[in-house]
């Protein structure tokens, strides 16, 4: 007698089932390409793995350096605006129109975020949510109340002051470490151009002096 039952590995579909939906839902059989890889015969490649590449050769490292350097250029302008806004607002506060000037300066500080949010996204890949837009209440008193009570504007002013410190420290550290690393990597080449120094025994050396008659020259120091 001939056995007409389906093989154990065959799939049984209900009569009213959608074959396309079932194929996308069920896992593939071993050795058979799935719906996504059926056209090419192999699974689609994933994102590039850069974990094994040295940090010096990763694009993300240089984008981070660029962020530090650009932030260092923008930090003095932000600090100057924060000092001017706080000083001018406090000076004009007793006058009738001084409160309106202070409210306008606080609200205008939001521009700092409009500059730094795209910068952080493009260079660091960090998406910072945009705050709600500034909406002034009608009337003079409403505008003053809205401007002076704008929490986003006050956070922007605080960021201007703090970012001057953090940007300066980050840029100085990154530039110092980068220059030190490049100097160590290329020491084998440029140490020959150092001025000659005479040791206590009368010999002349061009390497960097570490201690008492100890100079960084020769193949062993170059390898180190």
HULIN-V666723 format. One record per residue. N is the residue number from 0. RES is the residue in one small letter. PHI is phi in whole degrees, -180 to 180 (none if undefined). PSI is psi in degrees with one decimal (NA if undefined). NEAR is the number of other C-alpha atoms within 10 Angstrom. Layout:
((N	RES	PHI	PSI	NEAR) (N	RES	PHI	PSI	NEAR))
This chain:
((0	x	none	139.1	3) (1	x	-89	127.6	4) (2	x	-81	117.6	6) (3	x	-101	5.9	6) (4	x	-75	150.8	6) (5	x	-68	154.8	9) (6	x	-64	157.2	8) (7	x	-60	-30.1	7) (8	x	-86	-10.0	7) (9	x	-72	153.9	8) (10	x	-103	138.0	10) (11	x	-100	125.2	8) (12	x	-109	137.3	10) (13	x	-62	151.2	9) (14	x	-59	-35.1	7) (15	x	-98	13.0	6) (16	x	-81	149.2	9) (17	x	-84	115.5	10) (18	x	-65	-38.0	12) (19	x	-65	-43.2	9) (20	x	-66	-38.2	9) (21	x	-67	-40.5	12) (22	x	-64	-35.3	12) (23	x	-76	-23.0	12) (24	x	-89	-37.3	9) (25	x	-84	147.9	10) (26	x	-69	159.3	10) (27	x	-77	155.1	12) (28	x	-72	148.5	11) (29	x	-58	131.8	7) (30	x	86	-0.3	6) (31	x	-114	138.6	11) (32	x	-71	145.6	15) (33	x	-82	-177.6	18) (34	x	-62	-35.6	14) (35	x	-75	-29.4	12) (36	x	-105	8.7	12) (37	x	-67	-34.5	11) (38	x	-74	-36.9	10) (39	x	-98	-17.2	9) (40	x	83	1.1	12) (41	x	-149	154.2	12) (42	x	-65	148.6	13) (43	x	-65	138.8	9) (44	x	-68	146.6	6) (45	x	-87	-171.9	6) (46	x	-65	152.3	6) (47	x	-63	131.0	6) (48	x	-89	112.2	7) (49	x	-111	14.9	12) (50	x	-69	-27.4	8) (51	x	-88	-7.9	7) (52	x	-82	143.4	9) (53	x	-60	148.7	9) (54	x	-61	-28.2	12) (55	x	-66	-25.7	11) (56	x	-101	1.1	10) (57	x	-86	135.0	13) (58	x	-61	-32.0	12) (59	x	-63	-32.2	15) (60	x	-64	-44.9	15) (61	x	-73	-30.1	15) (62	x	-66	-37.1	16) (63	x	-66	-40.3	16) (64	x	-60	-43.7	19) (65	x	-61	-36.9	16) (66	x	-65	-42.2	21) (67	x	-62	-42.7	22) (68	x	-71	-41.2	19) (69	x	-66	-40.2	15) (70	x	-62	-35.9	22) (71	x	-65	-34.7	21) (72	x	-72	-33.4	15) (73	x	-84	-24.2	17) (74	x	-60	-43.2	22) (75	x	-62	-36.0	18) (76	x	-68	-40.8	13) (77	x	-65	-42.3	24) (78	x	-64	-41.0	20) (79	x	-64	-39.4	13) (80	x	-67	-42.5	18) (81	x	-63	-43.4	22) (82	x	-65	-42.4	14) (83	x	-66	-40.3	13) (84	x	-67	-44.5	21) (85	x	-68	-41.8	14) (86	x	-69	-48.0	13) (87	x	-67	-39.5	15) (88	x	-65	-41.2	20) (89	x	-69	-33.4	14) (90	x	-71	-40.2	13) (91	x	-91	-1.0	15) (92	x	-59	-38.6	15) (93	x	-67	-19.7	10) (94	x	-83	169.5	9) (95	x	-70	-44.8	9) (96	x	-91	-3.6	12) (97	x	-67	-34.2	17) (98	x	-65	-36.9	23) (99	x	-67	-38.0	21) (100	x	-64	-44.7	20) (101	x	-63	-40.0	23) (102	x	-64	-40.2	21) (103	x	-67	-38.7	19) (104	x	-67	-38.2	23) (105	x	-66	-43.8	26) (106	x	-67	-35.0	24) (107	x	-71	-17.0	16) (108	x	-66	-13.2	23) (109	x	-61	-21.4	20) (110	x	-59	-30.0	12) (111	x	-58	-42.4	18) (112	x	-68	-34.5	20) (113	x	-66	-23.4	11) (114	x	-86	-42.3	11) (115	x	-82	-28.2	16) (116	x	-64	-51.1	15) (117	x	-63	-33.1	15) (118	x	-65	-44.2	18) (119	x	-67	-33.5	17) (120	x	-73	-41.4	12) (121	x	-77	-35.5	13) (122	x	-96	-33.9	18) (123	x	-109	-12.3	17) (124	x	73	20.1	13) (125	x	-102	119.6	12) (126	x	-96	114.6	12) (127	x	-98	124.0	12) (128	x	-61	141.8	7) (129	x	-80	134.2	9) (130	x	-71	165.5	9) (131	x	-62	146.6	7) (132	x	-67	155.7	8) (133	x	-76	126.8	15) (134	x	-126	114.0	11) (135	x	-86	138.8	16) (136	x	-73	151.0	13) (137	x	-66	150.3	10) (138	x	90	164.2	9) (139	x	-65	-47.9	13) (140	x	-65	-36.2	13) (141	x	-65	-39.3	11) (142	x	-67	-42.2	18) (143	x	-65	-42.5	22) (144	x	-65	-40.1	16) (145	x	-69	-41.3	20) (146	x	-69	-47.6	27) (147	x	-71	-22.0	19) (148	x	-98	10.6	14) (149	x	-76	104.5	18) (150	x	-66	-34.1	14) (151	x	-65	-40.3	19) (152	x	-65	-40.9	24) (153	x	-67	-36.9	19) (154	x	-65	-35.9	14) (155	x	-65	-40.0	21) (156	x	-65	-42.0	27) (157	x	-64	-36.4	15) (158	x	-66	-35.9	20) (159	x	-62	-40.1	24) (160	x	-74	-46.8	18) (161	x	-71	-36.0	14) (162	x	-67	-24.0	20) (163	x	-64	-40.8	20) (164	x	-72	-49.8	15) (165	x	-67	-38.6	16) (166	x	-67	-39.3	21) (167	x	-65	-46.2	18) (168	x	-65	-44.1	13) (169	x	-64	-43.9	18) (170	x	-67	-42.9	20) (171	x	-64	-43.9	15) (172	x	-65	-45.0	13) (173	x	-66	-41.8	16) (174	x	-68	-39.6	14) (175	x	-65	-47.2	12) (176	x	-66	-37.5	12) (177	x	-65	-45.6	14) (178	x	-65	-39.0	12) (179	x	-65	-43.4	11) (180	x	-64	-43.5	13) (181	x	-66	-36.9	11) (182	x	-65	-39.9	14) (183	x	-69	-37.5	14) (184	x	-68	-31.8	13) (185	x	-105	14.0	11) (186	x	-62	-33.4	18) (187	x	-60	-22.0	18) (188	x	-97	-49.0	11) (189	x	-88	-8.9	11) (190	x	-68	-20.7	17) (191	x	-67	-19.9	13) (192	x	-95	3.7	9) (193	x	-72	151.4	11) (194	x	-66	142.4	11) (195	x	-69	141.5	13) (196	x	-125	140.2	16) (197	x	-96	127.6	11) (198	x	-82	177.3	14) (199	x	-66	-28.2	9) (200	x	-86	4.7	7) (201	x	93	-6.7	8) (202	x	-79	158.3	10) (203	x	-112	140.8	12) (204	x	-139	151.8	19) (205	x	-115	-3.0	17) (206	x	-79	171.0	22) (207	x	-71	133.7	16) (208	x	-80	120.5	14) (209	x	-95	-37.6	9) (210	x	-160	-148.1	8) (211	x	-69	104.1	8) (212	x	55	35.0	13) (213	x	-118	114.1	12) (214	x	-118	142.3	16) (215	x	-86	84.4	19) (216	x	-149	157.8	17) (217	x	101	167.5	12) (218	x	-61	-37.1	9) (219	x	-66	-43.3	8) (220	x	-67	-34.4	12) (221	x	-66	-39.3	15) (222	x	-68	-36.1	9) (223	x	-68	NA	9))
